[in-house]
Amino acid sequence: MSSLNGHRVVVTGIGVVAPNGIGKSIFWQNLKNGLNCVDNITFFDTSEHPSKVAAEIRNFKAEDYVPLKKIKKMDRSTHMGIAASLEAVADSRLPINPHTAENIGCIIGTGAGGMGFAEHEMSVYFKEGLKKVNPYAAVSVFCGAIPGEIAIQLGIKGPNIAVSNGCTSANDAIGLAFNAIKSGSIDAVLTGGVDACVTPAIVGSFCRINALSTKKNDNPKKASRPFNLDRDGFVMSEGAWLFVFENLSYALKRGAPIYAEVVGYGSTSDAYHMTAPAPDSLQTARAMQVALRTAGLAPEQIDYIVAHGTSTPLNDRNETLAIKKAFGNHAKKLAISSIKSMIGHAVGAAAAGNFATAVLAAKEDFIPPTINYDNPDPECDLYYTPNKGETRIVNYALVNSIGFGSKNASTIVKKYKE
C-alpha cells in the first residue's frame, strides 16, 4: 500500500438514516448539539437479554423510499440503504442515465446484511413449516442484497460489491471506492455502510460474548461512555450513511457540489484474536500510518480523529495506545471524539457514520463532542472533546475502525481546496 499517484477523489453527496435523524442536515445538527439517542429497546422483548438498551431509528418509514410491492421482499437494512442512497444521489445531482450508468459503481459495507430478515424467516420455518417461509428470503438475507437492490432502484450498472468485514466493513468499502476512482477505473461510486442490528438474535449473540453494556439498563442515556473508567460495553445501533465519490475532474465538469476530498486509506490485521485487539496496538497504529503514507501526510498534519471509540474496556484503551504510537508527540494535540457516545455502535455501518462526521467537520470546522465523559480512564489520556462540541480548524480528519476478526482500517479526508 505505497503512496498512490492518480486521480483526486471528492465527496459530492451524502445520505443519512441514523438514530439521531433522517437526512444529513439533522444528523449533523444533532451531533453538534450532543443529542443522546440511546434508550431502552422497543423493537423486541428484552426479558432474556442482559443488555436492554440500544439506539433505534424509530421514525423510519420504508414506504417513503421503497416501492410498496417490494417492501416485504427486503430486510430493514436494505430499506435504509435505499433511503440513504436516494438522498446521496439527489444531494450530488449525479446523473444516472444510459450514458453514465456503466461508469458508476456501488460498493457498500455491511456487517450483518439481512440477518433480521433471516431471523424472522427461521422462526416462521420452525413454527409453521417451509411453505410459510417468504420466498424472497434466499435473496434478501445475504449482504449483496443491499448494493444489489440499490443498483436496481437507481439504475447503476458499474461494479456492484458488498463488503462484509465486521466493524471495518464501511471503512473498507470506502477504501475500495477511493482506490477504484483514484486508479481511473471508474468515475463515480456510491459507497458507505448500512446495518440494522437491533434484532433479538444479534443483540443476544453480542450479549453472550459480554460485548454490550449491561450496567445502565435503568439509565440508558449513560450506557455509551467511551474512554470512561466505568465503561462496560458498547450499545447496539443501526443506520445507513452513503456517499457519492467522484473523480474531481468529472465532478468539476458537471458543476457538482464538493464537500471534501478523500486522500488516504489503510487496512491491517492483528492476526491475534477474533474478539480482542492485540495488546500492543501495533497493527491498529499501522492502519493509521498506512493511511497517512497513502495520503502523503505527516502525522502532524492531522487535526481530528473520529475514533472507533466503542465504550468497551479493551477497545478504548487499545485505540488510545494506537493513536499515541501512530502520532507520537502530536497525539496530545489532536482533537478526538466518539459519536458512539450519542448514537451507539452501528457495527458494519459505524465507520460510515464516522466518515460522514469527518467530512462535515472538515467542511464546517466543527468537532462534535464525546458525551457522557465524566469519569476519565487514566489510561485513556488524550483529548476526547468532552461533552461539548467546539469550533476548530479541520484541514485533515482521520476515521478509525477496529473490528472483530483482528481487523483495522483508517481513512483520511481533507478540506476541499481547488
SULRAHU-V294300 format. One line per field, one symbol per residue. ss: DSSP state (a for helix, b for strand, c for the rest). phi: phi as a letter, one per 20 degrees, with the letter a starting at -180 (. if undefined). psi: psi as a letter, one per 40 degrees, with the letter a starting at -180 (. if undefined). A space follows every 50 residues. Layout:
ss=???
phi=???
psi=???
This chain:
ss=ccccccccbbbbbbbbbbccbbcaaaaaaaaaccccccbbcccccccccc ccbbbccccccaaacccaaaaccccaaaaaaaaaaaaaaaaacccccccc aaabbbbbbcccccaaaaaaaaaaaaaacaaaccccaaaacccaaaaaaa aaaacccccbbbbccaaaaaaaaaaaaaaaaacccccbbbbbbbbbccca aaaaaaaacccbcccccccaaacccccbcccccbcbbbbbbbbbbbbaaa aaaccccccbbbbbbbbbbccccccccccccaaaaaaaaaaaaaacccaa accbbbccccccaaaaaaaaaaaaaaaaaaaaacbbbccaaaacbcaaaa aaaaaaaaaaaaaacbbccbcccccbcccccccccbcccbbccccbbbbb bbbcccbbbbbbbbbccc
phi=.fgedaffdcedbcccccfeqdofffgffffgemfedebffdfbfdgedf eccadeeedecgffcdggfdgfecfgffgfffgffffffffelffdbged gfdcdcccebedleffffgfffffgfecnffefgfegfddeeffffffff fffenedegccdddbmfegffffffffgfffffnfbebbebqbbbcdecg ffffffffdleefcecfebgfdfebgmefefcqedfbbqbcccedbggff fffemffceadecbbbcbcflcafcdffgemfffffgffffffgemdegf efdbdeffkenegfgfffffffffffdlffgfefecbdfffdcmdelfeg fffffgfffffffdlbdfeeemecbgegedddedlfmbfbfafceccddd bccgnmdcbcccdcgfcf
psi=fihhhaiihiheihhhhideihidddddddddefhhehiihedihedehd heiigigeehhdeedhhdeedeeiiddddddddddddddddefhhhiddd defhihhhhhdebfdddddddddddddeideehheeddeedidedddddd dddefheahhhhhhfaeeddddddddddddddeeeidihhiaihigegid ddddddddefdiheefdegdeedhgieidfieiihiaiihhiihiihddd dddefiihdiiheihihihdfdidehihdeedddddddddddddefiide ehdhhhidgeeiddddddddddddddebdedeeihiihedddeahfbeed dddddddddddddefhhiihifgeghhdegfaheghehiihhhgdhhhhi hhiiefiiiiihiihhh.
